[in-house]
Amino acid sequence: MEGSLEAPTRHTIPWRDAAWYDEAAVEAELRRVFDICHGCRRCFNLCDAFPILFDQIDASSNEEVADLDRQQLANVVDACTLCDMCFMTKCPYVPPHPFDVDFPHLMLRHRAVQDRKGGTSLADRELARTDRNGKLGATFSGLANWATRVGNPVTRPVMEAALKVDRRAHLPPFMDTPLTNQAPAIVPPPNPDGPAFGRKVAIYAGCHDNFNDGTPGFAAMKVFAHNGLKVRIEHPDCCAMPKFENGDLRAVASAAERIAAHFAPLIAEGWDVVPLTTSCALMLKFEWPLIEPDNADVALLSKHTFDVSEFMVRLSKEVGVAPIPPMPKTVAVHFACHARAQNMGPKAIEMLRLIPEAKPQLTERCSGHGGKWGVMKVNFDRAIKVGKPTARSLLKAQPDLIVSECPLAGPHLRQVIEATGAEPPARIGHPIEVMAAAYGL
């Protein structure tokens, strides 16, 4: 039977259970799920994991999953970016369907097995240490930005050889001063005439927001304060999404416990928590409770966490927003995968529709970046290929502005637009930046 009459659900992840790491059991489950995918093929136009799977099956002697060897199974896992789109938008067999297919979390399980065996590459391990990298990069920002700049003939070939990071891939530059260090001097006081005066919001600056690009944070704090909110900026630690991608669930659980404990007293005092990055919001709201289902602080944080655009739309419905001057611009909005995976609808579009005369246009396709996945030499060309239909869709309306809720998707889409032969915009920022511009902030 295809589909289910019940709402999709997800199982908790039993990462502490030794049986979860049994390689024979994982291989058997891969073959079971891949056989279901082979008979369905509804996800053929998502990430390259599915075309790779189907092409390998079609090229096998009997055109069956049973013909695939372990390396061919691993090829599929390696191509998965954990975007969650198959689970959220395509698969008719997700739990509670009897087939019980959760493709992304099965890929995660395979990676967890490999990580436990020491199979995570040096590059993946080191790139996942985003807090350490961010602190070092900010301390030595001049040197770091010179070394990571695309086109550097000295350092980028070395990085490609040593870390397998493609020399053509954009790497985010570092700020001189982390956002949290700037915050005490720059967070505006709440506007007493704002409709949300009396409310409080703690902005969770993810690693990229804190160390690489503070622009979305600057915009968010100004928009929130203008609407009357008391604002603070927090970065207790990395949400561990890069380590989640590696299958290092012990590290993810540790981060969840620490960060949830940090925010628990603030939530008790009435603060809402708003991550600036969609991947961070996805971790706090959905992935952490599946990894730490018995942790009360994690459950509390999940309940009180809101995506930036989601939070603004919520304010507009509950108390209204401060008057916004007209802004007659067409805005192409990339609906990032990890925004879609939060199952909240296209909140960026809803938020931008609050601006009089603005014309937001939605593109619901993957950028192809996939976090650190897309910068690796083995994946970069594939990341560009996946992003090309997205770029063409964004450019179709000849927009005045292009935005994405994913901070890594924006610069990557600029590279994709260049690859199509079109002229990329100077910046593809966050939708909250458009709100700040409309307010004149």
N, C-alpha and C positions, 0 to 999 in steps of 0.2 A: 504494500500500500504506500502510495506517495503522499507526503505531507502529513500534517497532524492538525487536529482540531484544538489542541492546547498551545498555550504560549511557549516559545522556546525557553529552555532553561540550560544551565551549565552545572556540571558536577564540580565539587571541590577537588583540588589537586592533591592527591595523597603522596606528596613528595618525601615525606618522612618514612614511608612504608618501603621496605627493602624489595618487596615483590614488584613494586612499580618500576624498578630498574632492571627487571629480568629481561635480558636481551632476546631470548626466544619468544617471550610473550609480546614484546614490543614488535618484533618482526612479524609475528602472526597477526597482530592487530593492524599493522601497516598493510599487509596483504589483504586483510578483510575489508578495510576501508577503501583501499585503492580499487578493489574489485567492484565495490558499490559505485565509486566515481567513474570507473570504466563503463559501467552500464548506464550511467546517467549523462555525464559530460555537460551538464548545465553550466559548469564553471570554466568552460573552455576559453572565455575571453577575459578572465581575471588575470592574476599574475602568471608568470611563466611556469610555475610549478605544475599546473594542469596540462598545458601543451607538452611539457617534457614528459610527464607521465603517459599521456595518450600516445605520443609519438613513439616512445619506447615500447609500449604494448603493441602498437600497430606494426612495428618493425620486427617483433619477435616471431619465432617459428609458428606458434599456435595462436598468436594474438591474444594471449592470456596473461594475467598478472603473475601466475605461477611460473612463467618463463623468465621473469626478471630476476637478476642476481642482486646481491646486497648493495653493490655499488650503484646500481640503477635505482634502487629504493632510496639510497642516500642522495642521489642527484635531485630527486623531488624535494626532499627535506631541505637541501641547501638552497633551492630556488624560492622557498617560502619566506616572505618578509614579515609574517605574523600580522598582516594588515587586518585580518578578521572579516574581510568582505565575503568570503565564501560562507562562513557561518551566519553572518548577519543578513545577507541579501540574496543568496542564491540557493543554498542547500535545503532540499525538502526533507532531509532525513536527520536533522539535528534533534537532540533530546527535547521532549520525551518520546519521540518516534522510536519504535523497537529497534531500528537499525543503529541508533545511538551514535551518530557520526558527529564528532567535533574535530574537524581536520586541523585547525591551527593548534589546538592543545595536544593533538597526537604528534605534530611536528615538534612541539615544545618537549614532549616526553622523550622523543628520540634524541633531541639535543641534550637533554638532561642526562641521559645515559652516557652519551659521548663525553660530556663535560666531566662527569664523575670519573670516567676512565682517563682523564687528562687529554681528551681529544680536541678541546677548544684551542684554536691556533693562538700563537703569541700575539698577533695583531688584534684578533678579536678580544683577547683578554685585556690588552693594554688600552685599546680604544674605548672599552667599556668602563674604564676608570675615569669617568668624566669629571668628577669632583677634583681629583688629583690633577688631571690634565688642565682643568679650568684654572685652578689656583696657580699652577706653574705658568700657564699661558698668560694670565693677567700680570703676574710678577715680571715676566720677561716679554711683554706684548710686542715690543718693537722687533726683537729677534724672532719670536714665534711667528708673527705675521709675515715677516720677510721669508722665513723658511717654508711656510705653508702656501705661499702665494702661487696660484697657477701660472706656469711659465717660468718659474725659477729653475734655471738650468743646472744648478748645483745640488739643491736639496730634494726636489721632487723626484728625480730619477732614483736617488738613494732611498727615499721613502717607499717608492714603488718596489724596489728590490728587497728591502728589509721588512716592510710592513704590508706589502701587497696592496697598497693604496694607489689607485690609478692616478698618474701624474696629471690627467686632464680634469679630475674631479674637483669641484669647488669644496674647499674646507673653510668652515666659519672662522673669521678672524676673531681675535680676543680684544676685549675692552681693556683699557689701562686700569680701571677700578671696577670691581664687581658691583652689581646693582645694589646688593644689600649694604655695601659700604657707603654708597652714595645716598641711600634712602633717607637717613636722618635729616639731611640738609635739603632734600628736594621733595619729600612727600607733602603735597599741599594740605592745608587744614580743610575740614569739611565746610562746604558752603551752607550756612544756616538757612538759606532760602531754598535749598535743594529738596525735592520731594522725598528723598530717602534719609533726610537728616535724623540722626539718632541711631541709625544702623551702622554696623561695623563689618569691614571685609579685610581679611588677611590674604594678600596676594602671595601665592606660592611661586616663587621664581625658580623655574627649573634650571638645569645646568646651562643650557643655551641662553636663557634669558638673563641669568646672573653673570655669566662670564663672557659671552660672545656678542649678544645683541640685546641691549636694554631698551630698544625703541618700543616694543609692545608694552613693556612694563611702565615706561614713562607715560605712554598714551593711556593705559588702563588706570593708573593712579590719578591722572588729571581728570579723566571722564568720571570716575567713581567719586572723587572729591567734589567735583562740580555738581554732582547730583546729590550731595549732602552726606556721603558716606565718610566715616572715619576709616582711614587706610593705613595699613602697615605692610611692609615687605618682609617675607620670610624665606630663608633657604637653609633649613636644618640639615639637609643632605640630598643626594641624588635619589630620585624615585626608583632607580635601578632598572629601568626599562632596557638599557643596553645589556645588562647582565641577564635579564629575563630572556632576551633574544639568544643569549649564549646557552640558556638552560641552567644557569647557576641560581637555582631556586633558594638555596640556603642564604645567599647574599641578598636576594630579593626579600625574603622573610625578615632578615635582620634589618634592612632598611625600612620595611613596613612597620616593624615594631618601634623603631627609634622615632620615625617621623610622626607616626600616629600618637605616640606618647608626648611628643613636642606640641602637637596641635590640640590635644585633649583639653588642657586647661583653658586655652583660648576659646574653644567651642563652648565650654561651660560658661564663659563670660559673655557669650552671645555673638562671637565672631563667626562669619561664614568664611569658607576657604575656597579661593579661586586660583587654580593653577593657570599659568599663562600659556602652557603648551598642552595640546590635545593628548599627547602620549602620556604625560604626567597625570592628567585628569582621568584617563582610561585606567591607569594603574591604581590610583587612589580609590576610584569609584567601583571598579569591577574586578580587576585581577588580584589585588591584595586580599579582598575578602574570600577569594577562592583558595588562596595560598595560606592564609591565617584565619580560618573560619571561626575559631574560638576566641579570638582576640577582641575584647570589647572596644578598645580604643580604635582599632582598625574599622570595626563596624560603625562606630560613631563618626569617624572621619569620612567614611564612604557616604553616609547620610547627609553630611553637611558640606560636601564638595560640589562645586558647580564650575562648568566650563565658562570661560569669559563671556562668550556670546550668549550662552544659556542664562548666565546671571543677569545680563542686561535686559534680556527679554522678560525674565522673571520680575525684575524691578518694574518694567513698563506695565506689566499686568497687575502688580500688587499695589504700587504707589504712584506709578507714572514716572516719566523722566523729565528733566529740565527741558524747556523749549529749545528746539534745534532749528537754526536758520536753514533755508533751502540750499540744496547743493545739487544743481542739475548736471550730474555726471553719471555715466554708465560705468558700473563696477562689475568686473568679471570675478566671480567668487569660486575658488577651488574648494570643494567640499572634501577636506582631507579624510583619509581612511579612518584615522583614529578619532575623528569627530563623528563620522558615521557610525563607528563601532560603539559609541556611547548610547546609541539608540534613543536619541533625543530629538531627532529631526534636524533640518537645516537651520540651526539657530542663527548662524551668521547672516543668512538672507533675511530672517525675521528681524534681526537687529538693524540691519541697514535699511530696511523698509520704514524704520522709524524716522529716517531723514527725509524731509519733504523734497520731492522732485528727484531724488536719487533713483537710479534704475539698476538694481542689482540683478545679475544674471548668473545662474547656478551651473557649475560643471561637476557632475558626480562621477569622477574617474580618478584612478590612482595616478600620482605623480611619477611613480616608479622608483622613488628614492629609497624607501624602506629603512630609514635610520642609517646606521653605519654600513648596512648591506650594500647600498648603492654606490659607495665610494670605493669599494674594493675592485681591483683590476679584473677579477673574474666576473664581476657583475655590472660594471659601469656601462658597457655598451647595451646590455639588456635593460638597465635602468633608463637609459635614454630612449630605447625603443618603446618601452611600456609608457613613457611619458608623452610621446609624440601625439597620440590622439587627444590627450588632455590639453596639450598646448594648442592644438588646432581648434578645439572647442572653446578655449578661453579667448582666442583671438577672433573668433567668428563675428562677434558683435562689435568689433573695433572699439574696445572699451577705453575709457579715459584712465582707468586704474585696474590693476589686477591684484587680488589679495588671496591669501591662503591662511587657514588657521594653524598650519604646520610650519614651524620656523625653518625646517630643513627642506621642505618641499618648495618654498619660494625661490631660494637661490638655485636649486636644481632645475626648476621649471624655466628659469632664465636661461640656463645652459641648453635645455631642451628646445626652447624657442629659437635660440641661436642655431641649433642643429637643423631646424626646419628651414633656415634661411631667412627668417623674419628678424626684425629688430626688437630685442627684448626691452621691457621697461627698465628704468633705472633701479627700481626696487619692486619686489613683490612682498609686501608686508602683511601684517595681521589686520583683519577687519576692524579691530578696535582703534587702529590708527586712523581709519577713515572717519570713525565717530569723533575722535579728537580733532581732526581737521575740520569737520563740519561744525563743531562747537567753537572753532577758532582758538583752540588750546595749544 
